[in-house]
Amino acid sequence: MSDPIALWITPVSNLAGVARHILDVARVGIPGWRLVVTAPEGPLLERLRELGCPVIPLPIDGVTTARSVASLRHTLKRLRPTIAHSHLAKADILLAMASVGLPVTLVTTEHHVPPDRFMFHTSLPAAVAMESVHRLRLTRFAHAIAVSGSTKRDMLQYWHTRTPITVILNGVDRPVDPPVRKPGLRLLSLTRLSPEKNLDMTLRVFARILDQVDGGSAAGTPDASAGASTVVRRSARQVAPTDDESAEDEWSPVPVPRPTYTLKAPAPRREPAPLGEVEGSTEMRAPAETPAAIAEPPALTTGSINLDEVLARRRAAGE
């Protein structure tokens, strides 16, 4: 008897955080299960094919939601997985719709529920509406995974879900031979290069802390606006630097690749179409009358009789 199938659904295929979770699982495997991944064509599916993991392309970009749902439902009917695991909100919603009436257990993983409702939404009604969507779609899921205790707390607070939630922490294995820790303060921000992480502010805070702890003066604030971020590493000194030491001795910049995988492709530039004949926009206006033209008012006439001349003759006759 073959092992049951666990289908993993994600709406992205770039090699960012979610892809790395999937690749790690594909490398290690799930004992007693066959893993199949469905996602848009891209680097993720290419890497999974190299690892020998079965993949099924899922149309997402450039198609309607109805087509994505129909494609996913076709995959569910054909594979008949025991578990369907969705990753990221779009995949959660697609799976909730595509699996209606099918004998499959739904599981979802949640990485982050922003306590600030305006982080991903432009208005309060939009944020509340999306919270309602998550609350409704979770009623169809048998279980949810949160990557931290705070994520679980926020899911309960903002989505008011009754779906069981298990916390599986994000993390990395400790090295077998850890490096010898040298004296001095060490600061770490373990995160992906993404705009909402506000790494510019993190670097400025790190520099401020190091300056206060080391007792030295900061050589400048790191700037990541020039296209490539800069990670600042301060030498671990317990005393203030001497006057002979330059700024280059104090700070050693380490270039970090620009986080292109988290940025949307720029929209194509389109030239505006020429303005056609639009009513009211091209109407010719008569030129303003000059003072010479209005200095002498036109004579009042009725047919062939000049009323001004008639009045002048009557005044001369004393009438």
Phi and psi in degrees as a GROMACS rama.xvg file:
@    title "Ramachandran Plot"
@    xaxis  label "Phi"
@    yaxis  label "Psi"
@TYPE xy
-74.7681  156.472  SER-2
-69.3211  149.654  ASP-3
-66.1874  156.779  PRO-4
-98.7988  134.664  ILE-5
-111.703  115.14  ALA-6
-96.342  126.059  LEU-7
-107.732  121.974  TRP-8
-113.136  128.192  ILE-9
-141.588  143.416  THR-10
-89.6438  4.69267  PRO-11
-126.846  156.849  VAL-12
-133.172  8.83131  SER-13
-78.6851  155.615  ASN-14
-84.3217  69.7541  LEU-15
-111.346  -152.583  ALA-16
-61.1838  -48.8339  GLY-17
-64.0086  -41.4355  VAL-18
-61.1375  -36.9631  ALA-19
-69.2832  -34.0189  ARG-20
-60.6222  -47.4904  HIS-21
-64.998  -42.4357  ILE-22
-64.6208  -38.9403  LEU-23
-61.5252  -44.1361  ASP-24
-66.3206  -39.3769  VAL-25
-65.0769  -36.3813  ALA-26
-68.5902  -43.6233  ARG-27
-80.5005  -37.1811  VAL-28
85.9498  164.542  GLY-29
-117.364  110.265  ILE-30
-55.7762  127.428  PRO-31
83.5873  5.4653  GLY-32
-133.579  152.832  TRP-33
-104.682  121.415  ARG-34
-92.811  129.695  LEU-35
-128.304  135.033  VAL-36
-116.068  132.441  VAL-37
-119.73  127.544  THR-38
-162.006  167.805  ALA-39
-63.5249  154.301  PRO-40
-60.6221  140.645  GLU-41
162.298  -167.654  GLY-42
-57.4442  -35.6719  PRO-43
-61.4549  -49.8079  LEU-44
-65.0837  -33.8096  LEU-45
-63.1278  -44.3816  GLU-46
-65.1506  -40.3046  ARG-47
-64.9338  -37.7619  LEU-48
-63.0834  -38.9012  ARG-49
-63.4201  -32.7263  GLU-50
-81.867  -6.09443  LEU-51
82.2961  16.7457  GLY-52
-87.016  129.36  CYS-53
-62.7515  137.056  PRO-54
-133.352  153.385  VAL-55
-133.575  117.546  ILE-56
-61.5871  138.07  PRO-57
-120.353  115.566  LEU-58
-69.6677  122.962  PRO-59
-126.821  -59.0006  ILE-60
-77.1053  135.491  ASP-61
77.4304  9.16496  GLY-62
-127.7  165.61  VAL-63
-76.5568  159.687  THR-64
-62.0426  -36.3481  THR-65
-60.3722  -39.8121  ALA-66
-68.911  -39.5823  ARG-67
-62.7533  -42.5272  SER-68
-64.0794  -42.8619  VAL-69
-64.2844  -39.9357  ALA-70
-65.421  -43.7299  SER-71
-66.5304  -38.6929  LEU-72
-64.1209  -38.0853  ARG-73
-62.4188  -40.93  HIS-74
-64.4078  -42.2382  THR-75
-63.0963  -41.0236  LEU-76
-68.0527  -38.377  LYS-77
-74.8369  -43.4588  ARG-78
-82.3599  -31.3197  LEU-79
51.9202  57.692  ARG-80
-70.4401  152.12  PRO-81
-76.1375  -39.0753  THR-82
-127.151  136.045  ILE-83
-117.564  118.958  ALA-84
-113.221  117.966  HIS-85
-101.879  147.141  SER-86
-133.38  119.18  HIS-87
89.9044  152.889  LEU-88
-60.996  -40.6054  ALA-89
-64.3934  -41.3817  LYS-90
-65.5048  -36.5745  ALA-91
-58.7673  -46.9083  ASP-92
-68.8875  -42.0107  ILE-93
-61.4598  -43.1391  LEU-94
-67.2884  -39.4233  LEU-95
-60.7197  -36.5594  ALA-96
-79.7039  -40.4827  MET-97
-73.8913  -22.5232  ALA-98
-96.5088  6.2254  SER-99
-58.7629  124.778  VAL-100
81.6746  1.78653  GLY-101
-102.193  146.108  LEU-102
-82.3674  75.8765  PRO-103
-139.915  141.739  VAL-104
-89.5551  127.825  THR-105
-100.31  135.042  LEU-106
-134.672  144.903  VAL-107
-133.701  152.184  THR-108
-116.841  132.351  THR-109
-119.151  127.213  GLU-110
-94.2202  -36.9253  HIS-111
-157.934  130.201  HIS-112
-117.794  106.05  VAL-113
-67.5733  124.259  PRO-114
-67.1263  -23.0574  PRO-115
-87.2484  109.576  ASP-116
-65.2122  -18.169  ARG-117
-96.1144  8.79171  PHE-118
-69.2476  -41.3939  MET-119
-115.827  1.52279  PHE-120
-133.314  147.153  HIS-121
-89.1932  -11.0268  THR-122
-148.279  159.298  SER-123
-65.5867  -42.8759  LEU-124
-58.1895  -38.5726  PRO-125
-65.5243  -40.2344  ALA-126
-66.4934  -44.2605  ALA-127
-65.0375  -38.216  VAL-128
-62.7496  -42.3339  ALA-129
-68.4155  -34.9833  MET-130
-61.9194  -38.3995  GLU-131
-65.9966  -38.5934  SER-132
-60.9774  -45.5847  VAL-133
-64.0648  -40.3767  HIS-134
-62.5285  -40.6083  ARG-135
-71.5924  -42.5807  LEU-136
-70.6248  -27.8738  ARG-137
-68.8393  -19.358  LEU-138
-66.1818  -18.3955  THR-139
-94.1717  -6.3697  ARG-140
-98.0349  139.633  PHE-141
-79.6859  -27.3066  ALA-142
-156.662  155.112  HIS-143
-132.159  147.416  ALA-144
-113.968  129.796  ILE-145
-112.88  141.353  ALA-146
-86.201  -1.58591  VAL-147
-160.536  162.771  SER-148
-64.3909  -34.8261  GLY-149
-67.9266  -35.9343  SER-150
-64.1295  -42.7127  THR-151
-61.1096  -43.8844  LYS-152
-60.4947  -43.0405  ARG-153
-69.0561  -35.214  ASP-154
-60.9915  -41.3502  MET-155
-71.0202  -36.718  LEU-156
-74.9782  -42.8585  GLN-157
-97.153  -26.9682  TYR-158
-104.444  -13.8727  TRP-159
51.4834  44.7776  HIS-160
-87.1584  149.107  THR-161
-105.197  1.20352  ARG-162
-66.5902  133.172  THR-163
-58.81  137.566  PRO-164
-123.017  128.062  ILE-165
-112.171  133.678  THR-166
-91.1889  119.383  VAL-167
-119.249  108.254  ILE-168
-69.4944  141.007  LEU-169
-71.4586  144.164  ASN-170
179.013  178.833  GLY-171
-130.014  153.119  VAL-172
-70.3633  142.347  ASP-173
-68.7603  141.756  ARG-174
-64.7293  148.413  PRO-175
-63.7609  -42.8955  VAL-176
-115.864  87.1819  ASP-177
-65.1927  145.593  PRO-178
-66.5866  154.706  PRO-179
-71.2092  127.275  VAL-180
-77.4476  124.122  ARG-181
-90.294  157.883  LYS-182
-62.9289  149.355  PRO-183
122.22  163.274  GLY-184
-80.701  137.051  LEU-185
-121.621  128.606  ARG-186
-119.552  137.004  LEU-187
-136.173  133.773  LEU-188
-120.973  106.552  SER-189
-96.5486  99.5075  LEU-190
-158.664  165.429  THR-191
-85.0345  160.529  ARG-192
-81.8388  95.3996  LEU-193
-142.427  142.62  SER-194
-56.3478  -39.117  PRO-195
-71.157  -10.1635  GLU-196
-77.7138  -15.1784  LYS-197
54.4335  53.1426  ASN-198
-67.7999  -25.7388  LEU-199
-56.4238  -46.631  ASP-200
-67.5488  -37.8857  MET-201
-59.3453  -44.0764  THR-202
-64.9239  -38.6782  LEU-203
-66.9141  -38.3124  ARG-204
-66.9392  -42.6539  VAL-205
-58.9291  -45.1936  PHE-206
-62.3546  -38.8722  ALA-207
-65.9281  -43.0951  ARG-208
-64.8425  -46.1445  ILE-209
-61.7767  -37.4962  LEU-210
-65.2653  -40.6543  ASP-211
-71.0014  -38.2978  GLN-212
-72.4751  -44.6795  VAL-213
-77.398  -16.5645  ASP-214
77.9511  10.2696  GLY-215
-98.4472  -179.783  GLY-216
-106.668  132.561  SER-217
-65.1082  139.223  ALA-218
-80.1229  -10.3301  ALA-219
155.073  163.903  GLY-220
-91.4616  128.411  THR-221
-62.33  141.203  PRO-222
-121.157  123.724  ASP-223
-110.008  17.7973  ALA-224
-89.6686  -3.20848  SER-225
-88.606  9.0656  ALA-226
111.258  -29.3062  GLY-227
-126.403  128.129  ALA-228
-69.5858  160.037  SER-229
-130.354  124.094  THR-230
-93.7324  128.642  VAL-231
-101.046  128.632  VAL-232
-119.017  118.053  ARG-233
-94.582  136.523  ARG-234
-67.114  142.139  SER-235
-82.9231  93.2684  ALA-236
-117.34  140.743  ARG-237
-97.4685  -3.36679  GLN-238
-124.06  161.621  VAL-239
-70.2009  146.693  ALA-240
-68.2339  155.938  PRO-241
-81.7104  168.564  THR-242
-68.3778  -22.8148  ASP-243
-77.7387  -14.9245  ASP-244
-81.4039  133.54  GLU-245
-92.5654  175.109  SER-246
-63.8134  -33.2777  ALA-247
-65.5435  -29.5996  GLU-248
-74.3725  -26.7212  ASP-249
-78.6964  -37.0496  GLU-250
-127.581  137.328  TRP-251
-123.5  105.451  SER-252
-73.7199  140.979  PRO-253
-118.356  111.042  VAL-254
-67.1604  141.238  PRO-255
-122.745  135.534  VAL-256
-56.9897  146.535  PRO-257
-63.9379  135.727  ARG-258
-75.5905  68.5484  PRO-259
-71.1123  -24.2906  THR-260
-73.4049  -11.5631  TYR-261
-102.929  0.530393  THR-262
-106.549  141.225  LEU-263
-72.1312  151.153  LYS-264
-66.5536  143.376  ALA-265
-65.0036  142.067  PRO-266
-70.3001  143.559  ALA-267
-64.6361  141.533  PRO-268
-79.9415  129.806  ARG-269
-122.854  131.775  ARG-270
-77.0163  138.144  GLU-271
-66.512  142.001  PRO-272
-69.1131  145.539  ALA-273
-63.1007  143.436  PRO-274
-72.6315  124.056  LEU-275
-85.8866  -163.261  GLY-276
-74.5989  104.44  GLU-277
-112.871  131.399  VAL-278
-59.9762  127.424  GLU-279
92.9603  -18.2304  GLY-280
-92.663  -24.9187  SER-281
-117.262  17.3315  THR-282
-68.9055  128.918  GLU-283
-78.7092  130.653  MET-284
-99.3399  143.731  ARG-285
-69.4422  140.584  ALA-286
-63.9131  148.989  PRO-287
-65.0259  143.31  ALA-288
-72.9986  138.713  GLU-289
-80.6647  158.114  THR-290
-57.6552  -34.1924  PRO-291
-65.4256  -33.5781  ALA-292
-74.5252  -24.3262  ALA-293
-108.283  5.43255  ILE-294
-65.3919  -41.0601  ALA-295
-113.626  112.821  GLU-296
-66.5776  149.027  PRO-297
-66.1138  150.665  PRO-298
-70.7053  138.7  ALA-299
-79.5889  124.369  LEU-300
-129.074  150.248  THR-301
-128.741  103.42  THR-302
66.9736  -121.02  GLY-303
-100.932  4.01356  SER-304
-99.6893  130.224  ILE-305
-93.9232  108.532  ASN-306
-65.755  -31.945  LEU-307
-64.4882  -42.3041  ASP-308
-65.6018  -39.8303  GLU-309
-61.7722  -45.6651  VAL-310
-64.9946  -37.1239  LEU-311
-65.0411  -41.8131  ALA-312
-65.2928  -38.111  ARG-313
-67.5946  -37.8458  ARG-314
-66.6881  -38.7549  ARG-315
-66.1486  -31.51  ALA-316
-84.9008  -3.0368  ALA-317
82.1776  15.6852  GLY-318
